[in-house]
Amino acid sequence: MPILTGPRLMPRSGRPPRQLVVLLHGFGADGNDLIDLAQEWQPLLPDAAFVAPHAPEPCIQGFGRQWFSLTFRDPHERWRGVTKAAPTLEAFLDAELEAHGLGPHQLALVGFSQGCMMALHVALRRPAPVAAVVGLSGMLVLEEGRGPESLTPTAVPPILLVHGDQDEVIPVDALFLSAEALAAANVPAEWHLSAGIGHGIDDGALHHGGQFLAAGFARAKG
């Protein structure tokens, strides 16, 4: 099983971490693409450690990394991909929590695009709920040919879905389809639309994402 590594930031407070935020990048990027989000959110989460692991595979595009291959020709590839990559990510999350002496409720996942697919897939199958999941410009992956009834989560974490209404890579309909599938599985999700934004992260996404993470950790602590 691949061992993931990537850039990280320790808590701004200088104290030992009381929370852990794992940032999962998209297709063709790497952990360096998302670690800057940590600097945006550190004022809200001064006791949080941030880590942005590089995905386990070289990207088929010839640059960056991928959680799984995407040809956009095989309707089953997303499901096979998240299922195959999940154990590697799970092992990474468990090792990070153990290294920092943290419990499952002190973990939050943030994923962009393909990283959002991974964050949602893994968070819904953890033994215990994480504090929060922020899914940016991505989607919930269901097994091809099966509906929301196929989703049987073992954990129900707080989820925020954020999407640009001009996204040309993963159309904004993915947000509504994901929210509906989650609701059908009794997993409520909040969502935010970024007006005029394509496949990216704007100030609104940063604001809502940061507030959602802080609220999730506060609830978990209480």
Protein Blocks (a to p, Z undefined) as FASTA:
>chain_A
ZZddddddddfklpacfbdcdddddehiafklmmmmmmmmmmmmmmbccdddddfbdcfk
opajdfbdcehlamklmmmmmmmmmmmmmmmmmmmmmmnopafklcccddehjlmmmmmm
mmmmgfbdcfbdcdehiaddddehiafklpccfbdcdddddddfkbcklgfklmmmmmmm
mmmnopacdddddehiacdddfklmmmmmmmmmmmmmmmmZZ
